[in-house]
């Protein structure tokens, strides 16, 4: 007997992420963490032998040699997948997403959404026309601490936002790693596979999304200095961006993959007329809240967070770090709930980054590159 969708784990498939990949296993662990989903099928590599071996590693029920074959087969199967995870290099995001959306299957996709703004908008139109659910894995918005900061800002606890500083610093591309044949570096610095942005697309989009997500405000215009420090590299590896928000606030966004000694240092500071908040991803359980009147307060996951949003996704006891996998899983849990709602004919809540966030991220990258090419002129974001 076939179980109804509320009586079983959702069936997920994955494209990409096989042997030698960085993010595929993270997606699988996050999707399965809360018991909502089970990855049962995949097209894990464009190399059929590697795809088959990778599927065996994960003990998948079904393995495919191509994403097109997988989309057709799963759409027609009696117990086909409920949604697909796209964990490929950027140039495949849109064609893979298109294949599954047109097959009637919901999508979870890595960021950035596409190679360029036109591709992103085209995919956005398709998602809207077909009525499929679409999630984009801006992972950091899933941390309880980030949700607590957003709740404080939205509730007015910070007052009018005046200043936002967000930075994302890495060092792994400070030398020409791509020249050694390293897989992750090779495609990320290749415009044909990565898109119009290097560091901007890879980590700048995360910083951009975090600034808008926490404040609940939109970045209206930017002034950017985009650089490529490693000789011969075709895409940017460093960017410094001034921000003007629609609500009147200003700020800075710095993203770089050539900062010696920095592993994955993402941090944000938001200053308002009534208070400020600070968070660093390498200390994920702590939000420093500084009210204008009164002493600074160290808010802690599982102990002193007040918002229902943060409490709902706190999984471990106080003092135990809520980490990257859990933040990823927060997005998957919210997406799974919407998949079930859709199956019941109910309206989705969309408590996760989606197609519009993906389009906006590419608009930010395009604006930053345009600004820098014009001598750091101010450029509006649509």
C-alpha positions in Angstrom: 0.0 0.0 0.0 1.3 3.5 -0.9 1.5 5.7 2.1 0.1 9.2 2.0 2.6 12.0 2.1 2.0 12.8 5.8 2.6 9.2 6.8 6.1 8.8 5.3 9.4 10.4 4.8 9.7 12.5 1.7 11.6 11.0 -1.1 14.5 13.2 -2.3 16.8 12.9 -5.3 20.1 14.6 -5.9 22.0 15.8 -9.0 25.7 16.2 -8.6 27.6 15.8 -5.3 29.2 12.5 -5.9 32.8 11.3 -5.2 35.2 14.3 -5.0 32.5 16.8 -4.4 32.4 19.2 -1.4 28.7 20.0 -0.9 26.7 16.9 -1.9 27.2 15.0 1.3 26.3 18.1 3.3 23.0 18.4 1.4 22.2 14.7 2.1 23.0 14.9 5.8 20.9 18.1 6.1 17.9 16.8 4.2 17.8 13.7 6.4 18.7 15.2 9.8 15.2 15.8 11.1 13.8 12.6 9.7 11.6 14.4 7.2 13.3 13.2 4.0 15.4 10.3 2.7 17.6 10.7 -0.4 16.7 7.7 -2.5 17.9 8.5 -6.1 20.6 10.4 -7.8 22.5 11.4 -10.9 25.7 12.0 -8.9 28.1 12.6 -11.7 28.3 13.2 -15.5 30.8 10.2 -15.5 28.5 7.1 -15.5 31.0 5.0 -13.6 31.5 7.6 -10.9 27.8 8.1 -10.7 27.2 4.4 -10.1 30.0 4.2 -7.5 28.8 7.3 -5.7 25.3 5.9 -5.5 26.6 2.7 -4.1 28.5 4.7 -1.4 25.3 6.3 -0.4 23.2 3.1 -0.8 20.7 4.9 -3.1 17.8 2.8 -4.4 18.2 4.3 -7.9 21.1 5.7 -9.8 21.0 7.5 -13.2 23.7 8.4 -15.7 22.1 11.8 -16.5 19.8 14.3 -14.9 17.5 14.3 -17.9 17.0 10.6 -17.6 16.4 11.0 -13.9 13.8 13.7 -14.3 11.8 11.6 -16.8 12.0 8.4 -14.8 11.2 9.9 -11.4 8.3 11.9 -12.7 6.6 8.8 -14.1 7.4 6.4 -11.2 4.7 5.4 -8.8 7.0 6.2 -5.9 9.1 8.8 -7.5 10.9 11.6 -5.7 9.0 14.5 -4.1 11.8 16.9 -4.7 15.3 17.2 -6.2 18.5 18.7 -4.8 20.8 20.4 -7.2 24.5 20.3 -6.0 26.3 20.9 -9.3 28.6 23.7 -10.5 26.7 26.9 -11.3 26.4 26.4 -15.1 24.2 23.4 -14.5 21.8 25.0 -12.0 19.3 26.4 -14.6 19.2 23.4 -17.0 18.8 20.9 -14.2 16.2 23.0 -12.4 14.3 23.5 -15.7 14.2 19.7 -16.4 12.8 18.9 -13.0 10.3 21.8 -12.8 9.0 20.9 -16.2 8.6 17.3 -15.0 6.5 18.6 -12.1 9.1 18.1 -9.3 10.0 20.6 -6.6 13.6 21.9 -6.4 16.2 22.7 -3.8 19.2 24.4 -5.5 22.7 25.6 -4.5 23.5 29.3 -4.9 24.2 31.4 -6.9 21.0 30.6 -8.8 22.4 31.0 -12.4 25.2 32.3 -14.5 23.7 35.7 -15.0 20.6 37.8 -14.3 18.8 36.9 -17.5 19.1 33.2 -16.8 17.9 33.8 -13.2 14.9 35.8 -14.3 14.0 33.2 -16.9 14.0 30.4 -14.3 12.0 32.6 -12.0 9.3 32.9 -14.6 9.2 29.2 -15.2 8.9 28.4 -11.5 6.0 30.9 -11.2 4.3 29.5 -14.3 4.6 25.9 -13.2 3.7 26.5 -9.5 6.6 24.5 -8.2 8.3 25.0 -4.9 11.9 26.3 -5.1 14.4 26.7 -2.3 17.9 28.3 -2.5 20.4 27.2 0.0 21.5 30.5 1.6 22.5 28.3 4.6 23.4 31.0 7.1 19.8 32.2 7.4 19.1 28.9 9.1 21.2 29.5 12.2 19.0 30.1 15.3 21.3 33.1 16.1 20.6 34.7 12.8 16.9 34.2 13.2 17.1 35.8 16.6 18.8 38.8 15.1 16.2 39.1 12.4 13.4 38.9 15.0 15.0 41.7 17.0 15.3 43.9 13.9 11.8 43.2 12.6 10.2 43.7 16.1 11.8 47.2 16.2 14.2 46.3 19.1 17.1 47.9 17.2 15.1 51.0 16.1 15.8 52.6 12.8 18.7 50.8 11.1 21.6 53.2 10.4 24.6 51.0 9.7 25.2 47.5 8.5 28.7 45.9 8.2 28.9 42.4 6.7 32.0 40.5 5.7 32.9 37.1 4.4 36.6 36.3 4.3 38.5 33.2 3.1 42.0 32.4 2.0 41.7 29.2 0.0 42.2 31.0 -3.4 45.1 33.3 -2.4 47.3 31.4 -4.7 46.5 30.0 -8.2 45.1 26.7 -6.9 43.2 26.2 -10.1 46.5 25.7 -12.0 47.0 22.5 -10.0 43.8 20.9 -11.3 42.0 21.2 -8.0 38.4 20.5 -8.9 36.6 23.0 -6.6 38.9 25.8 -7.6 38.9 25.1 -11.3 35.2 25.6 -12.0 34.8 28.5 -9.5 37.3 30.6 -11.4 36.0 29.7 -14.9 33.3 32.2 -16.2 31.7 29.4 -18.4 31.0 27.3 -15.3 30.9 29.8 -12.5 29.1 32.8 -14.1 29.7 36.5 -14.0 31.1 36.5 -10.4 34.0 34.7 -8.7 34.2 35.6 -5.0 31.1 37.8 -5.5 29.0 34.9 -6.7 30.4 32.3 -4.4 30.4 34.1 -1.0 29.3 37.7 -1.8 25.8 36.5 -2.5 25.7 34.9 1.0 26.8 38.2 2.5 24.3 40.2 0.5 21.5 37.8 1.5 22.5 37.9 5.1 22.4 41.7 5.2 18.9 41.9 3.7 17.6 38.9 5.7 18.7 40.2 9.1 17.6 43.8 8.6 14.4 43.0 6.7 15.4 45.9 4.4 16.6 46.0 0.7 19.9 47.2 -0.5 18.9 50.0 -3.0 22.3 51.0 -4.5 25.9 50.1 -4.2 29.4 51.5 -5.0 31.9 48.7 -5.6 35.6 48.1 -6.0 36.0 44.6 -7.5 39.5 43.1 -7.8 41.4 40.1 -9.1 44.6 39.8 -7.2 45.9 36.4 -8.5 47.5 37.0 -11.9 45.8 35.3 -14.8 42.6 34.6 -12.9 39.5 35.4 -15.1 37.0 36.2 -12.2 37.2 38.4 -9.2 38.7 37.1 -5.9 38.0 40.2 -3.8 35.4 43.0 -3.5 34.7 46.0 -1.3 31.2 47.4 -1.6 29.5 50.5 -0.1 25.8 50.0 0.6 22.7 52.2 0.7 19.5 50.6 2.0 16.0 51.5 0.9 15.1 52.4 4.5 17.9 55.0 4.7 20.7 53.0 6.3 24.2 52.6 4.9 26.8 50.0 5.2 29.7 48.0 3.8 30.0 44.5 2.4 33.4 42.9 2.0 34.0 39.5 0.4 37.4 38.0 -0.4 39.0 34.6 -1.0 42.6 35.9 -0.8 42.7 36.9 2.9 45.6 34.9 4.4 44.7 32.9 7.5 40.9 33.2 7.1 39.1 29.9 6.8 35.4 30.8 6.5 35.0 34.0 8.5 31.4 35.3 8.0 30.3 38.1 10.4 27.6 40.8 10.5 27.0 43.9 12.7 23.8 45.9 12.5 23.5 49.3 14.3 20.2 51.0 14.9 18.9 54.0 16.9 17.8 51.8 19.8 20.4 49.0 19.8 22.8 46.9 17.8 23.5 43.2 17.2 26.6 41.3 16.2 27.2 37.7 15.1 30.1 35.6 13.8 29.7 32.3 12.1 32.8 30.8 13.7 31.0 31.5 17.1 27.6 30.5 16.0 25.7 30.3 19.3 26.2 33.9 20.4 24.5 37.2 19.5 25.9 40.3 21.1 23.0 42.7 21.7 23.8 46.2 22.8 20.8 48.3 23.7 21.1 52.1 23.8 19.9 52.1 27.4 21.4 49.4 29.6 24.2 46.9 29.6 25.3 44.8 26.6 23.8 41.3 26.6 25.2 38.1 25.3 22.3 36.2 23.9 22.9 32.4 23.6 21.3 29.6 21.6 19.1 27.4 23.8 19.4 29.7 26.8 18.4 33.3 26.2 17.0 33.6 22.7 13.4 35.0 23.0 12.0 34.7 19.5 9.8 31.8 18.5 11.7 31.5 15.2 15.0 30.8 16.9 13.5 28.5 19.4 11.8 26.4 16.8 15.1 25.5 15.1 17.2 25.0 18.2 18.0 21.3 18.3 20.7 20.8 21.0 21.0 21.7 24.7 22.6 25.1 25.7 26.3 25.1 25.4 26.4 22.7 22.4 27.2 24.4 19.1 24.4 24.7 16.5 26.5 24.3 13.4 26.5 24.3 9.7 24.7 21.1 9.1 21.9 22.1 11.5 21.6 25.5 9.7 21.3 23.7 6.4 18.8 21.3 7.9 16.6 24.3 9.1 16.0 25.2 5.4 15.3 21.6 4.5 12.8 21.2 7.3 10.9 24.3 6.3 10.9 23.2 2.7 9.7 19.7 3.5 6.8 21.2 5.4 5.8 23.1 2.3 6.1 20.0 0.1 3.6 18.4 2.4 1.3 21.4 2.3 1.4 21.5 -1.5 0.5 17.8 -1.6 -2.5 18.6 0.6 -3.5 21.5 -1.6 -2.6 24.1 1.0 -0.7 27.4 0.5 3.1 27.2 1.2 4.6 29.3 3.9 8.0 29.7 2.2 10.1 30.1 5.4 13.3 29.7 3.4 15.2 31.6 0.7 13.6 31.1 -2.7 13.7 31.9 -6.4 13.4 35.7 -5.8 16.4 35.6 -3.4 18.3 33.9 -6.2 17.4 36.5 -8.8 18.2 39.3 -6.4 21.6 37.8 -5.6 22.6 37.8 -9.3 21.3 41.4 -9.6 23.7 42.3 -6.7 26.6 40.7 -8.4 25.9 42.4 -11.8 25.5 45.8 -10.1 28.8 45.3 -8.2 30.7 44.5 -11.4 29.0 47.3 -13.3 29.9 49.8 -10.5 33.5 48.7 -10.4 33.9 48.9 -14.2 32.5 52.5 -14.1 35.2 53.7 -11.6 33.1 52.7 -8.6 30.1 54.7 -9.6 26.9 54.3 -7.6 24.6 51.7 -9.3 21.0 50.9 -8.3 19.8 47.3 -7.7 16.4 46.7 -9.4 
